[in-house]
Amino acid sequence: MNDATRVATVRKWVSDRLSAEVQCSLYRWARAKDVQHIAVMPDVHLAGDVCIGTVMATRHLIYPAAVGSDIGCGILAIKLNESADRLSGSREAAKLLSALYESVPQNRHRHALDDSRFDDLSDGRGGDSLSHESLEKRVLREGRFQLGTLGRGNHFLEFQSDKQDQLWLMIHSGSRAMGQAITKHHLSRASSGSRAALDLRMQVGRNYWNDMEWARRYAQANRLAMMQLTLDMLMSRFGIMADHSSIIHTDHNHVRRESHFGEMLCVHRKGAQQLEEDELGLVPGSMGTPSYVVAGRADITAMSSCSHGAGRQLSRSEAKRKISTDSLADSMSCVWFDHRKRNALREEAPDAYKDIRRVMRDQRALVRVVAIHQPLLSFKGMK
């Protein structure tokens, strides 16, 4: 069978019936050039050319759409040396929310963070870290001012409690404007059409790979910077410290060279995380539902992947039409949040997301549950 007629293997870990739009997207990509295998995670949902919750393997072609524009987006969690009872009262919760607004910017800092924070973003080979002068200028113009910022949409900073009533901090964010700039820059150099591809055997593909890895490091540094800003605030204002040995940190928008099915493949993950056997990861629910600490089972048919969260069941526009501010407040009755943003937060309401418990049941073969964390306070960047 030649490459023009071959169809990639598609394996699914989904108990819900997939929408026609999602099925159509998977059908198209199973027939895309050089696509060998596709694994569909239980949080799969429509998002642009490639569904979120899709794992896709090729031999040498790179599809930026199968990574997404928020390259390196991921989740971090750390245990705090404080009881969850600390957030049992509205007065303390209001103080913490106010302090978060002052400490963790949503869009950009007034002044760039210390340049030393960029040292780890180097590719280790000397010279410019990014492949093009325009991207280096973007770092100076935006990257340095957005490092340590949350962003908007489904990105969040959340305080949670475990079964021992211990307080945890969880952060979900990505590469901010830099990931978008890198994706746009390389798509303009890719082969034409909605399934734009870059060949890793050519310089154009290697340039994307280099910049994608830079964006992953930037996204990781972004979450760590926010963590430190938050921990500094918690210590100075509330006397709360963290257990740094407890950090769990993974990303879910990337492409990696990995060995699967007896060959080296370029494994694209968009809204899916890679976990080796017993490696810890995080699967958050929604604003009002539990998050899970998981350990990988390294299922070979899923290319050692699992979901990155609950996954949307309503688009943002549908959520705004169908979910009222009252229903949002009802579903968040046990979670502190900024009620002044109730209208904007409707698109992020728990009812806009799939049932996280069902998602976890669907991926029993992919991960085992280590701990379940309940949300206590949710801080989101919304307009």
TIPAKE-891604 format. One record per residue (C-alpha): residue in three letters; x, y, z. Coordinates in steps of 0.2 Angstrom, whole numbers, plus 5000, padded with zeros to 4 digits. Layout:
N
ALAXYZ/...
This chain:
383
MET500050005000/ASN500850174995/ASP500750325006/ALA499350404997/THR498150265001/ARG498750195017/VAL497650235033/ALA498450255050/THR497950145065/VAL496650235076/ARG496450175094/LYS495150255106/TRP494950265125/VAL493250345124/SER491550275130/ASP490550425124/ARG489950425106/LEU491050545097/SER490250695087/ALA490250685068/GLU491450835068/VAL492750745079/GLN492550585069/CYS492750685053/SER494350765060/LEU495050595065/TYR494650515048/ARG495550655039/TRP497150645049/ALA497150455048/ARG497450485030/ALA498650625031/LYS500350595023/ASP501650505035/VAL500350485049/GLN500650305056/HIS499650295072/ILE498350395081/ALA497750375099/VAL496250465105/MET496150505123/PRO494450515133/ASP494450705134/VAL494450725115/HIS493550875108/LEU493550985093/ALA494851115092/GLY495451185075/ASP496251065063/VAL496750935076/CYS495650885091/ILE496250915108/GLY496550745116/THR497450675100/VAL499150585100/MET499850565082/ALA501450475077/THR502350505060/ARG504050455054/HIS504850615048/LEU503450745045/ILE503050875058/TYR501250945059/PRO501251105070/ALA499351095071/ALA499550925080/VAL500551015093/GLY499451175094/SER499951355096/ASP500151345115/ILE501751245114/GLY502251165130/CYS500651205140/GLY500651095155/ILE500151075174/LEU501251095190/ALA500751045207/ILE501651075224/LYS501051025242/LEU501051165255/ASN501451145273/GLU499751205278/SER498051125282/ALA496651155270/ASP495651225284/ARG496651385282/LEU495451425267/SER493851375276/GLY493251555279/SER492751685267/ARG493851815275/GLU495451715272/ALA494951665255/ALA494651845250/LYS496351895256/LEU497151765246/LEU496251805230/SER496651985232/ALA498551945235/LEU498551835219/TYR497951975209/GLU499352075215/SER500651945214/VAL500251845198/PRO499951955182/GLN498751885169/ASN499451965154/ARG501152045157/HIS502352115170/ARG502652305171/HIS504552265171/ALA505352105164/LEU505951975176/ASP507751955180/ASP508651905164/SER509451755173/ARG507751665172/PHE508151645153/ASP509751565155/ASP508951385155/LEU508051425138/SER509651415128/ASP509751265116/GLY511451225123/ARG512351245107/GLY512851425108/GLY512151575097/ASP510351625096/SER509151505105/LEU507751535092/SER507951505073/HIS507451675066/GLU507851855071/SER506051905071/LEU505651775085/GLU507151845095/LYS506452015094/ARG504751945100/VAL505651875115/LEU506252055119/ARG504552135116/GLU503452005124/GLY504251855130/ARG505251935144/PHE503752025150/GLN502551875150/LEU503651755159/GLY502751715175/THR501051765169/LEU499451655169/GLY498551695153/ARG496751675150/GLY495451545144/ASN495651385153/HIS497251425162/PHE497151435180/LEU497951435197/GLU497051335210/PHE497151285228/GLN496651115232/SER496550985247/ASP497050805247/LYS496250665258/GLN497450715272/ASP496750895272/GLN498350955266/LEU498451115255/TRP499051105237/LEU499451235224/MET499051185205/ILE499551295190/HIS499051265172/SER499751385159/GLY500851375144/SER502051475132/ARG500951625131/ALA501251735116/MET502951655112/GLY502151485107/GLN500851575096/ALA502251675087/ILE503351515084/THR501851425077/LYS501251565066/HIS503051585060/HIS503351405055/LEU501651375048/SER502051515035/ARG503451405030/ALA502551245029/SER501751155015/SER500151225010/GLY498451175015/SER497551145032/ARG498750995035/ALA500351095034/ALA501850995037/LEU503751015040/ASP505050885035/LEU506150845050/ARG507450795037/MET507550965030/GLN508151125039/VAL506451205039/GLY505851055050/ARG507351065061/ASN507051245064/TYR505351215070/TRP505951075081/ASN507251185089/ASP505951325092/MET504651205098/GLU505851145111/TRP506251325116/ALA504451355119/ARG504251205130/ARG505651265141/TYR504851435141/ALA503151365146/GLN504051265160/ALA504951415166/ASN503351515165/ARG502451395177/LEU503951385189/ALA504051575189/MET502251585194/MET502451455207/GLN503851555215/LEU502951715214/THR501451635223/LEU502551545236/ASP503451715240/MET501751795242/LEU501151645253/MET502651655264/SER502751845266/ARG500851875269/PHE500151705276/GLY501751615283/ILE501451465272/MET502851365265/ALA502951235252/ASP503651055251/HIS504851065236/SER505050885236/SER503250855231/ILE503250945214/ILE502450865200/HIS502650945183/THR502150885165/ASP501650965149/HIS500450915136/ASN500651005119/HIS502250945111/VAL503150825098/ARG504450705104/ARG505550575096/GLU505050405104/SER505150225101/HIS503550135098/PHE502949985088/GLY504749945084/GLU505350105076/MET505750285080/LEU504250405078/CYS503850585080/VAL502450585093/HIS501350735092/ARG500250765108/LYS498950905108/GLY498050905125/ALA498850735130/GLN500250695142/GLN501650565140/LEU501950465156/GLU503150315158/GLU502850175169/ASP502450245187/GLU502950415182/LEU501750545191/GLY500650665181/LEU499150775184/VAL497350765177/PRO496350915182/GLY494450925181/SER493551085180/MET493451235192/GLY492251135203/THR492750955201/PRO494150855207/SER495950845200/TYR496850675200/VAL498650635203/VAL499050485192/ALA500450365188/GLY500750305171/ARG500550125165/ALA501550155149/ASP500150075138/ILE501150035122/THR499550055111/ALA499250225118/MET501150275115/SER501250295134/SER499950435134/CYS498450495144/SER497250635145/HIS497750805150/GLY496050845159/ALA494250825158/GLY493950895140/ARG492651015135/GLN490850955131/LEU490251125126/SER491151255116/ARG491451425123/SER490051505113/GLU488851355118/ALA489251375136/LYS488851565136/ARG487151525128/LYS486751375139/ILE487551415156/SER486851545167/THR487751645181/ASP486651565194/SER487051385188/LEU488851425188/ALA488751495206/ASP487751335211/SER489051215204/MET490451315212/SER489551325229/CYS491051235238/VAL492451335229/TRP493051505232/PHE493151615216/ASP492951795211/HIS491051825209/ARG491351985200/LYS491851875185/ARG490351765185/ASN489751815168/ALA491451785160/LEU491751625169/ARG490151545162/GLU491251475148/GLU492351385161/ALA490951325171/PRO491051135177/ASP489551105166/ALA490551155151/TYR491651005154/LYS491550815153/ASP491250715169/ILE493050695175/ARG492650535184/ARG492050455168/VAL493650515159/MET494650435173/ARG493650265171/ASP493950275152/GLN495850285154/ARG496050145168/ALA497250055156/LEU498250205154/VAL498550275172/ARG498150225190/VAL497550355202/VAL498750395216/ALA497750535224/ILE496150645222/HIS496250825226/GLN494650935229/PRO494651115223/LEU494551255236/LEU494951415228/SER495051445209/PHE495951595201/LYS495751625183/GLY496351755170/MET494751815162/LYS494351975154/
